[in-house]
């Protein structure tokens, strides 16, 4: 759908420089933009590229000017980029109704505006809210509740008694509510502890592909409001993730750990069980957290330590070969016992 530059400026609350009647038909990066496209630039380097491109208009921070292009000046170019993309690339619409191959239990309550795609299975006592979408091959276990505007991509599995809030998006291959990993020694064997809790996912959460969120052993595993979880993340049983957290790919959180609000876990970070991480904690990628963290702490390494301390240690390690050479030279000059030279690569 085409928009004029003035219409886009109103949508973004942007300051418009240039012809507001310029018609914009799409959005593209500068190196691929064509006439009629809108692009964006966050700094001088990208703005120069955008000016040289075929794009008709540029979203840019305040203070940028162009004699050749329409410029929409905003406080945050990347945020404006995220807000404008849905105008040109809206989400696909799903018509209300139930596909004839879907299996719906007699006691399930499916809102008439919901879309139930092919090969879906909806169990006994399930409630599915207004405009929610099961795209296809989805399984919803008995007693589960899905709020309004939920979107389940193909092959998402929801175990029994899961509670999902409004405007939640869950991508393909994700499993919600599988058994937590709980066993106790019984002689030479491992006896399974029945996992009788559930999973609660609050409003406005997005889960990537192949995420696993285990149900609690007794109480719930909870994912807080507005939290975004990347692909291939493991959330253990009885974990509580706060509001508006970011958890990046291949991270894992062991059972019964509690995260505060606005925490960030980098890729492949691991958090041991039964810990408490405060609000706005940041864990760098591939770090291993083995102890509680207070509000605002930033940690790095395995075991994770304050990030500045760990960085100093890493820099010091890089200097060790030169230090050993210098020590060996001093020992030679002083006539002491020789220090073995550092190994050569």
VOPAMI-123183 format. One record per residue: x, y, z of N, C-alpha, C in turn; residue in three letters. Coordinates in steps of 0.05 Angstrom, whole numbers, plus 5000, padded with zeros to 4 digits. Example, Ala and Ser with C-alpha at 12.3 -4.5 7.8 and 13.67 -1.06 7.14 Angstrom:
2
526448865156524649105156526449345156ALA;525749555142527349795143525850015157SER;
***
This chain:
345
501749765000500050005000501850255000UNK;501350434982503050674981502150885002UNK;504151045010503651265029505251505019UNK;504251745025505851975020507852015042UNK;510052165037511952215058510752365081UNK;508752545075507452685097505852495114UNK;504552295103503052095119504851935137UNK;507151855126509051715143510151885165UNK;510652145159511652325179509652355202UNK;507052375195505052395216504952135233UNK;505251905220505251655235507551645255UNK;509851755247512251735264512651985282UNK;511052195278511552445292514152565283UNK;514852535257517452615247517352905236UNK;519653035236519953295223520553245193UNK;518953355176519253295147520853505133UNK;522853425118524353605101524153515072UNK;522953675055522653605027519753585020UNK;519153464997516453444986514853235000UNK;512853335016511153155031509352985014UNK;508953054988507252894970508752674956UNK;511252644961512752424950511452164958UNK;510951994938509551734943511651524949UNK;511151384972512951174981511450904979UNK;512650714965511350464960512650224974UNK;514950264987516250045000518450145018UNK;519749945031521950005049524249815042UNK;526749925041528949755033531549875044UNK;533649705049536249815056537349975033UNK;539150155039540150345019541350204995UNK;542849985000544149854977542249694959UNK;539749674967537749534950535349714943UNK;535349954953533050134949532650204920UNK;530150234913529350324886527750584889UNK;527150714867525450954867522750884880UNK;521851044898519450994913519850864940UNK;522250774946522850644971523550854993UNK;522950785017523850925041526150765053UNK;528250895062530350755076531050905102UNK;532950805117533650945142536650945146UNK;537551145162540351175168540751275196UNK;542551145211542951205239545351395244UNK;547151415224549451575228550351695201UNK;552451855201553351995177554151805155UNK;555551595162556351405142553951285127UNK;551951185142549651075130547951285115UNK;547951525126546451735112547651795085UNK;550351795083551651845058550951635037UNK;550851385046550051165028547151195020UNK;545451275038542651305032542251535011UNK;543751755014543551974995544451884967UNK;546351704965547351614939545551394927UNK;543651284943541951064933539651174916UNK;538050994906535751074890533251124908UNK;533451094934531251134952530151414949UNK;527451434953526151704951526251854977UNK;526451715000526351855026527951705046UNK;528851845066530651735087529551805114UNK;529351605132528951655160531651695173UNK;532051915187534651975199534252125225UNK;536352135242536252285267536052585261UNK;535352735282535153025279537853145271UNK;537753355254540153485246541153405218UNK;540053195207540853115180539253255159UNK;540553345137539253485115540253375089UNK;538553395069539253305042537953485021UNK;539553565001538453714979537053534958UNK;537653274959536653094938534352914948UNK;534152864973532252674984530352805004UNK;527952685005526152755028527352625053UNK;527352775074528452675100526252695121UNK;525852475136524052465158525752455183UNK;525952675198527752695221526252605246UNK;527552415261526252305285528352295307UNK;527352245331529152235354530751975354UNK;529551755344530851495345530351355318UNK;532251355300531851245273531150945273UNK;532450795291531950505291529150445302UNK;528250595322525550555332523550635310UNK;524050845296522250925274522150715253UNK;524450595247524650375228522750145236UNK;522850065262521149855272518249925270UNK;517550175274514750265274513650285245UNK;515350345226514350395199514150135183UNK;515849935189515849695173513149555171UNK;511549535193508949405190507049555171UNK;507549815166505749955147506149845119UNK;508649775112509149675085509049365084UNK;509449245106509448945107507648845129UNK;505048875126503248795148503248495152UNK;502548415176502348125183500148005165UNK;500547745157498447615141495847585157UNK;493647615144491047595157490147305156UNK;488847215178487746945179484746965183UNK;483246845165480346865166479346705190UNK;477246805204476146645226475046385216UNK;475146185233474045925225475845695233UNK;474745455230476145215238476545035213UNK;478944965207479544795184478244515188UNK;477144395166475744135169477543915180UNK;480243935178481943725188482643765217UNK;481843985229482444035257480743855275UNK;481743775298480343615317479843785342UNK;477343855348476644025370474943875390UNK;475943855415474443715436471743845440UNK;469643695447466943805451466844025472UNK;468544005493468444195515470244435511UNK;471644445488473344675482471644915476UNK;472645155483471245405478473045575460UNK;472345575434473945725414472345965405UNK;473546205409472146445401471546435371UNK;469246535363468546515334470346685316UNK;471846875327473747025310476446895308UNK;476946675322479546545321479846385295UNK;482346325288482946165265484345915274UNK;483245685268484345425275485145285248UNK;487745265243488745165218488644865215UNK;489744765193489544475187491144305207UNK;490044075213491343865230491843955258UNK;490444155268490744235296489044055314UNK;490044015339488543865359488144045383UNK;485644085391484944255414483544075434UNK;484844055458483843865478481443955494UNK;480643785512478243835529478744075547UNK;476644245548476644465567478444695559UNK;479544685535481344905525479645155519UNK;480745395525479445645518481345795500UNK;480345885476481946035457480546305452UNK;482046525456480846785456480546905428UNK;479547145428478747285403481147335385UNK;480847275360482747325339485347175342UNK;485446975359487746815362488046625338UNK;490546545332491146395308492746145315UNK;491845915307493345665307493845605277UNK;496345655268496845645239496645365227UNK;497345165242497144895232498944705247UNK;497944455250499544245264500244325292UNK;498444475305498744555333497244365351UNK;498444295374497044135395496744305419UNK;494244325429493644475453492444285474UNK;493944235496493144035515490744125532UNK;489543935544487043975560487344185581UNK;485344355584485244555605486944795600UNK;488244825577489845055571488145295564UNK;489245535568487845785562489645955545UNK;488646045522490046225504488446485503UNK;489646715508488246965509487647065481UNK;487147325478486447455453489047505436UNK;488747485410490847555391493447395395UNK;493147155404495446965405496046865377UNK;498546825370499246715344501246485348UNK;500346245343502046005344502845925316UNK;505445935310506445845284506245545282UNK;506645425259506245135256508044975274UNK;506944745283508444555299509144645327UNK;507644825338507944895366506244705383UNK;507444605405506044415423505644545450UNK;503244545459502444665485501344435503UNK;502844375524501944155542499544255559UNK;498344065573495944115588496344335609UNK;494144485613493844695635495744925632UNK;496844965608498445205603496645455601UNK;497645675612496145925611497746135595UNK;496646225573497946415555496346665554UNK;497646895558496247155558495547255531UNK;495147515529494247645504496747725488UNK;496447715461498447815442501147665445UNK;500947415450503347245452503947115424UNK;506447115416507246985391509246765398UNK;508746525387510446295392511146165366UNK;513746145360514646055334515045745333UNK;515445655309515245365303517245195319UNK;516244965327517944775341518144815371UNK;516945025381517045075410515144895425UNK;516144805448514544625466514244755493UNK;511744795501511044935526509844725545UNK;511044685568509844525588510744235590UNK;512944165576513943895579514943845608UNK;515343595615516343535642518843675649UNK;518943785673521543885684523443655688UNK;525943715689528043505692528543455722UNK;526843285733526943235762527142945769UNK;529342865782529842585790531142585817UNK;530742365832532142325857533442055857UNK;535842025869537041755870535441555885UNK;535241315874533841095887535540845882UNK;537440805900539340595896541040655872UNK;541140475854542740515830541140655808UNK;538740725813536940835793536341125799UNK;535141265779534141535782531041525781UNK;529841585804526941585805525841855796UNK;523941845777522742095767520942215788UNK;521242485791519342645808517142735790UNK;514642655795512442755778512343055776UNK;512043165753511943455748509043535745UNK;507843635766504943675765504243975764UNK;506144145760505644425758504744505729UNK;505044755722504244845695506045065686UNK;505445195664506845425653504945655650UNK;505845895659504246135655505946335639UNK;504846415616506146615599504446865599UNK;505647085607504147335610503747475582UNK;502447705582501747845558504347935543UNK;504047955516506048085499508747955499UNK;508847695504511247535503511647425475UNK;514147405466514747265441516947055446UNK;516346815437518246595439519146505411UNK;521746475408522846405382522346105375UNK;523746015355523445735346524945545364UNK;523845315369525145095384525945185412UNK;524245345425524545415453523145195469UNK;524245135493522844945511522445085538UNK;520045075547519445185574518044955590UNK;519444855610518444625625516444715646UNK;514544545651512544605672513844555699UNK;512644685719513744665746513244395758UNK;515044325778514644075792512044085809UNK;511644315822509144355837507744605828UNK;508844835832507645085822508245135793UNK;507945385784508345445756511145535749UNK;511845495724514045645711512845885698UNK;514046125702512746375694514646535675UNK;513546625653514846815635513447075637UNK;514947285645513647545651512847705626UNK;511247895631510048065611512148205594UNK;511748185567513548335549516248205545UNK;516747975556519347845553519647725525UNK;522047745514522647645487524847435489UNK;524247195479526146965481526846875453UNK;529446855448530446785421530246475417UNK;531146385394531046105387532745935405UNK;531945685409533645475422534445545450UNK;532545655465532945725493531545515510UNK;532745435532531645245551530945385577UNK;528445375586527545485611526745245629UNK;528145205651527644985668525145015685UNK;524444795699521944795715522144985739UNK;519845115744519445305766521245555763UNK;522345605740523745855735521646075734UNK;522346315743520746545741522346765726UNK;521546835703522847045687521147305690UNK;522447525697520947775701519947895676UNK;518948145678517748285656519948405638UNK;519448415612521148555593524048465593UNK;524448205597527148095595527848015566UNK;530348005560531347905534533147665539UNK;532547445526534147195530534947105502UNK;537547105496538547065469539046765464UNK;539346695439539446415430541346245446UNK;540445995451541945785464542645835493UNK;541346035505541646075533540045865548UNK;540745815573539245615589539145705618UNK;536745665630536345745658535445495673UNK;536945415693536245175708534045225727UNK;532945005738530445015753530445195777UNK;528145315782527545475806529145735808UNK;530445815787531846075787529846305781UNK;530246525794528546755790530046995778UNK;528947095756530047335743528247575748UNK;529547805754527948045757527148155730UNK;526148405731525248535706527548655690UNK;527248665664529148785646531948655647UNK;532048405652534648265651535248185622UNK;537848165616538848075590540747855594UNK;540247625580542147395579543147375551UNK;545747395547546947375521546847085511UNK;547647055485547546785472549246585487UNK;548246345490549546115503550246175532UNK;549046365545549446405573547946185588UNK;549046105611547845905628547546015656UNK;545245955668544646045696544045795712UNK;545545755734545045515751542345545765UNK;541545325777538945305790538845435817UNK;536345505826535845615852537245875858UNK;537746035838539046295841537046515839UNK;537846755847536246995844537847215830UNK;536847305807538147525792536247765795UNK;537447995803535848235808534848355782UNK;533748595784532748745761535148855745UNK;534748865718536748985700539548855701UNK;539548605707542048455707542748395678UNK;545348415671546348345644548448125646UNK;547947905631549847685631550847655602UNK;553447685599554647675572554547395560UNK;554747375534554547125520556646925530UNK;555846675531557546445539558446465568UNK;557146625584557846645612556246435628UNK;557446355651556146165668555746285696UNK;553146335703552446465728552146245750UNK;553646275771553646065792552846175819UNK;552246435821551446555846549346775841UNK;548046865862546047075860547347335850UNK;545647495836546647755826544747975835UNK;545848195843544248425853543248585829UNK;541348765835540248945815542549085800UNK;542349085773544149245756546849125752UNK;547448885763550048765759550448685730UNK;552948715720553748625693556048425697UNK;555648185686557647975691558547845664UNK;560947725665562147615642563947375651UNK;564047175634565946955639564546715652UNK;566146505656565146255669567246145688UNK;566746165714564346275727564146575723UNK;561746675721561346955715562147135738UNK;563647345731564647545750563947825740UNK;564148035756563748305746565148345719UNK;563848465700564948465673567548625671UNK;567848845685570348995684572748835695UNK;572248695717574248535729575148315709UNK;573248185697573847965679575348065654UNK;574548295644575948415621578848475628UNK;579348575652582148635660583748375661UNK;582548165671583847905672584547795645UNK;582647825626583147725599585347885586UNK;585448145590587548305579590248225591UNK;590248175617592748095631593747835620UNK;591947645614592747385603594147415576UNK;593147595560594347645534597147745536UNK;597847885558600547985562602447785575UNK;601447555584603147375599605547275584UNK;605347205558607847115544610047325545UNK;609347585540611347795541612547825569UNK;610847805590611747825617613647605624UNK;613047355615614847125620617547165607UNK;617547275583620047335569621747535585UNK;620447745595621847945610622947835636UNK;621347665649622347545674624747365669UNK;624547205647626847035640629347195635UNK;629047425621631347595616632547715641UNK;630747795660631747895685633147685701UNK;632047435701633447215715636247165704UNK;636347185677638947135664641047345673UNK;640047605673641847825680642747805709UNK;640847715727641447705755642847455763UNK;643147265745644547015750642846825767UNK;640346855768638646675783637946425767UNK;636146265779635246025765633646105740UNK;634145975718632746055694629745995695UNK;628246175683625346135681624846015654UNK;623245805653622745675627621445885608UNK;622245885583621046075564618145995559UNK;616446175551613746105544613645935520UNK;611645755518611445595494610945765469UNK;612145685447611645825422609245695407UNK;607845865392605545765377606445575355UNK;
***
